Amino acid sequence: MSGEDHVQKHYSSTEITTRILSALRAVSGPDVPITPDTLAPIDHFHGKGVLATQELAAALQPKPTDHLLDIGCGIGGPARWIAAKYGCLVTGVDLTAEFCEAARELNRLCGLADRVQILHGSALALPIPNESFDRAYSQAALMNISDKRGAFREAFRVLRSGGTLGLFLAGTGGVGEPYYPLPWATTTAISFLAAPDEVGRDLQAAGFEIVYVRDIAATLAAEAADTVKRLEAEGLPPLGEHVVTGVNAKEWRINVMRSVAEGRLSQIEALARKPA
């Protein structure tokens, strides 16, 4: 089994859309509208949820005429939210076929099928022609990729001159391995973490100009410790990414937060530009 096969097996799931709609209606009522905002507690696979997508979009500053690429789009939450808020087109690519199917179904239910396209494929071989996008981003998806430089080369290839790439990803900390299992990997077998300076070097090697690469883990450490206490005392909320990822999500989320609080994980934000 290849590395990509192991990654697909980790994320593989069934009846994703049915479970999402059932959970949403159980909390908000049978007539709840299906929109990027009502889905937001569930479909943004990042510890900060939709807030992370808002921050990433603010860094990218998309215009209504732009076409954006979401690398590792999951079930499409960020793509739908950005398309709805900014009026632009978004194409998402994901390795997990079940995620792609659910993303397309949710796009249709949100009335965004004409603005958000989903493609099944790998970040290391994007099924996209050269210079097709104005901006690209990847949110909490690159931790499963060992060849980050190769992924950045692909992003560089499909961006137009002057295009920007925004990244949110977990990376190595300074005090040892993070606690496993984690949302992206149950063991180190498919977890490929890099330090912030490594991410910067790989971006430059792929041809990008660095706007910034920074680790915000220190600013999140106190909040992360509080989140661990809350999860241990109260468990998961009714709505969250665990509706998709399953019952182990509590342990995964606690391990992320403990690892951040103890300096075992960095939280990398990066913005880079393809030279004009």
N, C-alpha and C positions, 0 to 999 in steps of 0.2 A: 504494500500500500504506500503510495507516494505521500509527501508532506501535505500537499493540497487535499488529498483524500482524507487524511487524518483531521485536517481543519474542517472540512465539510461534515465529517462524522460528528465532530464536537458540537457543531451548531445545528445539526439536522433536527427537524421537528415536524409535527403534523398538525393539520387543522388550525393553523395559526390565526387566520382571520376569524374563524368561528369563536375561538377562545377570547380573542380581543373584544369582539362585539358583545359576547356574553358578559364579560367582566365589566365593560363600560356600562352596559344597560343595567346590570345589577346595582351599580353605584349611582348612576345618574338618571335612571328611569328608561322605560322601553322606547320613548320617543326622543331620546337624546340625538341631536344632529351629529352626523359623522363628518368632522372637519379636522384640519390639522391641529386646531387648538384643543378640541375635546380628546383627540388621540394622543396629545403631547405627553401626558403622564406615562404612557406605555411605550411609545415608538421612537424615543431618543435614547440610544444605548450608550449612555454616558452617565457617570455618577452625578453630574450636575443637571442632568436632564435637558429640558428645552433651553435652559439658561446658557448652557454650553453652545448650543446652536446659535442662539442670539449673539453671543460674543464672537463666534467664528464668522457669522455673516457680517457683523459690524466691522471686523477686520478686513474682509474681502470687499465690502461696499459694492455689491452687484447693482447694475443698472437694469431697467426693464428690458433693454435690448440685448442683454448678455445671455450667453448660454454657458451654464455651469456644469461641471462634472463632479459627482460624488463617488469617490473611490472607496469601496467597501460600504455600500449604502444600507446594508441590513434590510429592514422592512420599509425603508423609505421615509421615516419620520422627518429627518432634517431636510431632505429634498422637497417634500411636500410643504413644509413650513416656509422654506426660503422662497419657493415658487409662488406661494400664496401671498407672502408679505412683500416681496419685491417685484412681483409681476414678471419674473424672468423665466426662461426655460431651464430645466435641470435634467440631466441624464445621470442615472445611477448605475453602477456596476457592482455586482456582488458574486462571490464564489459559491454561495449556498443557494441551490435551486429553490428550496422551500421559501427562503426569504424573498427571492425575486417574485415568486408566484403571489405571496401575500402582499408584497409592495404593489404589484399591479392591481390586485383586487381592491386594496385600500385607496389607491389613486382614483380608481373608478368611482368608489363610493363617495369620495370627497369632491368629485367633479373635476379632477385635475389630470385625467388621463391624456389630455391634449397638451399638457405643459410639463409633465414628468414622465420620462421614458426610463424603463428599467431593462438592463442587459445582463445576461448571465455570463460571467467571465472572470478572469484573473487580473489582479493589479499588475502582474508581471508581464501580461500580454493583453493589453486592453483591446477589445474588439471595436476599435475606433480609428478612423483615418487621422493622419497627421494634421495638426493645427486646426482642430475642430472647436476648441473651447476658449472662452475669454478668461475664465477663472476655474479653478479646481480646488477641492478640499478633501480631506480624509479625517474623519472623526472617530477616535477610539477603535481603529481597524488595523493599524499597521503592526501591532504586537505579534501577529501570527506570521509575519514575513521576515525571513532571515536576510534576504537580499534587498535591504531598503534602498540601496543605491540603484538597483535595477528598477524598483517601483518608481523612484524619483525620475529616472531616465524616461520611463513610459509617460509619466505626467508631463515632463518637459516636451516630449514628442507631440502630445496631443494638444498642448496649449499653443495659442497664437502668440506672436511676438508681443512682449509687454504684458502678457498674462500673469496672474498671480496664483500661488498655491498656498493654501492655509492648512495647518496640521494641528490636531490635538491627539496626543498619544501618551501612554504610560511608558516610562523608561526605567533604567537601572537607578537605584539609590546608592547611597554611600556606605551602608552598614550591613551588607549581606543580602542574601536572596529574599524576595518577598514570600509571604505565606501563600501556599497553594492549598486547595484549588482557587483559581481566579476566574472571572467571567470569560476570559478568552482562552483559558487552558487549565486543565486539571493537574497537569504536571509540567515540567520544563520541556517536554518533548516537542510541543508546538508553541512554546513561548520564547520569543526572540526579542529581548529588550536591549535597547541601546541607550547610552548616555547622551545628554543634550549636545555635547560637543561632537559626538559621533554623527548625530543627525545633521548638524551643521556642515560637517565635512562631506557627508554623502550628498547633501543638497548641492554644495558647490561642485563636487565632482561630476554631478549630473548636468551641470551647466547653469544652475540658478545663481542669482544674486541674492544674498541674505538680507532681508529687512530686519528680522530679529529671530533668535532662538533663545527661549528662556524656560526656566524651571520654576513653576509656581507652587511646588509642593510645600515649601516652608510656610506660605501664606494660608495653606489649607490644613495644616497639621492639627491645630486646635479644634477646628470644626470636625475634622475626621475622627478625632478621639471622641468627641461628643456623639457623633453619628454611630460609632460602635456601641456606646452605652445604650443609645436609644433602640438600636436594632436588637440588642441582646434582651432588653427589657420589654419591648413592645412588638418585636417582629416586623415583618414587611407591611407596608400600607396596602389597602385594597387594590390600588392601581399602581403599576410599575412595570419595568421591563421583565420582571419575573413572570408576568402573565404569558410571556413568550418563552423565556428561558427555563422556567420550571422551579420546582421546590428547592433546589440547591442554591437558588439565588441569594438567600439570606447568608449562607456561609461564604459564598463568593464575595458578596458586598462587604461583609465584615473583614474578610482578609485583605481586600483592597484598602479599606480605611485604616486598618491596623498597620499595614505596610507603609502607607503614606505618613501616618502619624509617627512611625518609628524611623522614617528615613530610608526605608527599604525600596520604595518606588519614587521615582521622579514623575512629575506631571508636566509634560513638554508642550509648549505652544510655539509654533513657528509660522513665519510668513516669509515667502520667497518670491522672487520675480524672474520671469524669463526675459532676458535682455531684449530691448526693442531693436 
